[in-house]
Amino acid sequence: MIEAHALRKEFTVRVRAGRLRRHKRVVTAVDGVDLRVERGEMLGYIGPNGAGKSTTLKMLTGVLTPTAGQVRVCGLEPVARRTRLALGIGVVFGQRSQLWWDLPLRDSFDLLRHIYRVPAAAHATRLRRCRDLLDLDAFLDTPVRQLSLGQRMRGELTAALLHGPQVLFLDEPTIGLDVVSRQAVRGFLAELGRTGDTTLVLTTHDLADIERLCRRLVVIDHGRVVHDGSIAALHSRYGSRRLVVAELDVVLPEPPTLPGAPLQRVEADGHRLVYALESAGVAEVVAQLAGLATLRDISIVEPDIEDVVARLYRTPHPV
């Protein structure tokens, strides 16, 4: 579906040098990105502000011409075949709309059917599915300008899918949404991913979206890919560990030392011990603690992906 090799994008900016003079400076936004995404895959593409995420998406969708490298989406060169490519992709940008502001949502969908020349039967089938999964019926006849942000985003997702795209690009689809709308959008995208008909590329700062939707994660920083793999591999690579939190009935004179599970901290005046799982397993640690103290409660805390990604951003990468 998507193939990019040594993808590079440079911008020339003018920098003030005195009152009248300007110097030209070349800024590299994307620097040698290699990317391959298969049909039906759900890919999370993340990075800090200014890392090159949006620039990459714009090259993949034909908005920007790469400075160097090769890229093909749906078997087409995005810039050279941009009009034809538009029939095979859908795009949702959290801060931009493809709906008509003063028209009811239903009319926007009908206009898009004519723009993309979608057969009436196929359009009706796709719209019915989106209506069911995204609960659109309550506001189909409401002008877009009167919709809440969550309702509009559900409309944007529907509009991007009515022509049956092979690839869907999502840029911050849940930004600013309330909890209910965010759950509705995530549930819809998860269902879309389960069918395997549409390839999804998701960029977001909400890492909960990534955890719930994507098996594969690509992290870009300073225009270069610094991680390409599963979320589990990211945790392993950057030292993320599960925690065992033990609540004790009676405070021990000294916190026990457990092989393969270093003590992280002591809380609640010694009634709570927190251990990190390294080489030891959960059952092993729990058995050792139960043999040394009377346990009131015990819990396992999964690693927080936000902490892992923050640690990745702080790690120096080779130039």
N, C-alpha and C positions, 0 to 999 in steps of 0.2 A: 504493500500500500504506500509506504513512505520510505524513500531511500535518499540519504544525504551523505555526501563524502567530502571531507575537507572544506566544509561550508564556511565562508568568511564574508563579513560585511564591514567595510570601513566607511567612515563619514569624515568629511573635511570641515573643520570648524575654524572660524576666524577669531583670533585672540587679540585683544587690544594691547598695543605696545606704544604708549605715548598718547598724545591727544588726537592725532590724525592717522597714525599708522596702525595696520593690522597684520598679524602674522597668521599664516595658515598652519593648522596642526591636524594631523591625521589621528582619528580616534577609532580604535578597533572594537566594535560592539560584539561581534561573533568571530571567534578565532579558531578555525579548523574543527568544526563540529562534525562528528560522524554519527549517523543515526539511522536505524532501520526499525520500522514498525510493521508488524504483520497484520493481516486482515483479522478483524475482531478483537484486537488487543486494546487494553485500556492502559494508557501510559500517563503517568504523572510527570510533568516537566516543571521543575521548580528552581528557584534561585533567589538571592537577595535583590533588592531594587538596583537596576542598572546592570544586572548580570548578563542580559542578552536574550531573555525569554521572549519578550514581545517582538524583538527584531527577528528572531528565529521563526516565529509564527508568521510574521509578515512575508518572509521569504518563502515559506512553505505554501502560503496561499496566493503568491504571485503579486503581492502589494509592493514588495521591494525586490530589486534585482541584486543577486549576490555579487560581491566584488570578485570572488573566486570560489571554485568548488563546483560540484554537480549536485543537483537535486531533482527528484522526480516524485510526484504525488499522483496516485491512481494511474501510473504509467505515463504521465504527461509532465513536460517542463512547465512549471507554474507561470512564469512570466510570458513565455512565448505562446502558451495555450491557455491563457487566463480565462477567456470566455467559456471555453469548453470545460475547463477545470471547475468553474463555478457550478456547473450542473452536477458535479460529483462530490462536492464538499459542502458542509454546513459550518457556519461560523457564528459563535455567540461571544460577544464582548460585553462584560458586565457594565461598562460605562457608555455603550453605544446601542442604538436601537435600529432594527430593520422594520419596525412597525410604523404605520401611519398615525401620527399623533392625534388627529381629530376624528379618525374613523373608528367605528366599533371594531373590536378584535376580530370578529367574524369576517368583516369586509377586508381587513388586512390579509387574512388567510386566503380569501378568494382572489385578491389581487396577485398574491404570490403564486397561486396556481397558474394564472395566465402568464406571468413573467417567466416562470420555469417550464411552461407548456406541459403541465402534468395532466394526464388523463383524469377525467372527473371521478371515475370509479376508484382509481388508486389514491387520489387526493382524499376522497371521502373515507376510505379505509384507514389511512394514516391519521387523519384528523380524529376519527372515532377512537382510535387507540390512545392518542394523546389526551383527548377529553376524559377518557376513563381513568388514565393513570395520573393525570395532573389536576383533575377536578376543575375543568375549565368552564363547565356549563353555567355556573353562577354568574360569570362576568363576560360571556361571549359577546353580548350585545352592548357592553359598556365601552365608551370611547377610551382609547389607550391613555389619554392624558388624565383620566379619572381613576386609573388603576393604581393599586398600591405597588410598591417595588417588587414584592414577592409575586403578585399576580402578573405584573409585566414580564418578570423573568420567566415564568411558566409559559407565557405567550411567546417570548423570544425563542425558547427551546423548541416549541411546537413549530414556529415559523422556519427554524433552521432544518427541520426534519421532514417537512411536508413534501419535498421533492425527492426524498429517498436517497440522501447522500451516502457515499461509501465511507467517508471520513468526516468526523465532527470535531472541530477545534473549539475548545472552551477556554476563555480567558476570564478568570475570576467570576465564575457563574453564580456564586453564592455571596458575593460581597454585599454587605449591608442588609442581608435578609434576616428576618426574625426566625426564631427557632422552628416554628411550624413550616414556614416556606422553605427553609433550608433542608428540613427533613424530607419534604415533598420532592424537591429537586434531586437530592441524593438518591431517594428511593427510585425515582424515574430513571436516573442515569444507571443505577445498579441493574435495573430490569433491562435496560437497553443493552448493557454489557453482557448480561446472561444469554441473550438471544444470539450474540456473536455475529450479527449482521453488519454492525457499524463499528468502525475503528474510532476510538476516542483518544484525543490528546488534550490533557487537562493541565492548565497552568493556574496556580493559585497560591496565596499566602496562608490559606486555611488548611493546615496539614491534616485536620480531621477529614477533609474531603479525600485526600490522598489515601489515608489509611482505610477508609471505608470502600473506596472504589477501585484502586489501582494495585495490581500485583507487581508491576514494574515501575521503578522510579529512576528518572534521570535528573541529576542535579548539575546545574551550570553555574559557574562563578567566574567573573571577569572574562566572559565569552568562551570559556572552555568547559568541557564536560569533566566533572570531578568524581562523579559516581554514576554508574549505569548497572542496575541490578534490582534485586528485590529489597523490600523494606527490611526484611530479616537480615540480609547481607549488610545493609547500612548500619543496623544496630551492632552487628558483630564487628564490623570494621572499625567503628568509632567507640568501642568500649561500652556500649549500652548494656546494662545488666538488670535482670529482674531482682526485686527486693523481697525478702521474707520479713514480715513484721510480726513479732511475737509479743503478745500481752501476757505478763506474768502476774500470778496471784501474790507472790512473795518476792521481794527484791533480793537478788543474789549478792553475796559479798563482792564478787568480781564477775563481770560478764564473761560467759564461756567463750573460749577460742575454738572455732569450728574449721576443720580443714576444708579448703575450697570455697569458703564463704566468709570473707572478712567482715568484721563488725564495722558498720558505717557510722552509727550514732546511737546514743542512749537518750531516751526521752521519758517524760512523765516520772521524773525522780527515780529512774531505774526500773519502772514497771513496764517499759516498752523498749525492746531491743530490735534494731534494724540491721539485717545482714544482706550483703550483696551476693548473688549466686555467680560464682565463676566456674570452677570445675565441678563443684558439688551439685547434685540434683535436689529438687524440692523435697522429695520423700526422705532423702538422706538427712537433710538439714532439720526437717521437722522431727524425725525420729531421735536425732541427737538432742534437740532441745527438750523433747518430751521426757527423755531419760535424765535430764539434768535439773528440770524445774517443773513446777505445776503451771500448766498453760491455761490462761483464761480464754484466750482467743489467738488465732493465727491467720494471717492473710498474705496473699501474694500480690505485689504491685508490679504491673507491667511497665516497661520502659516508656517514657514519653518521647514521641518522635520529634517534638519541637526542640527538646534538649539536645537530641542527637544531631539534628540539622544545624542548630546553632553552633555546636561543637565543630561540625564540618566546616562551616563558614569561617570559623576562627583558625582553622588549620592552614598553615602555609602550603601552597601547592607549587610544584616545580614549574618554572617558566619555559 
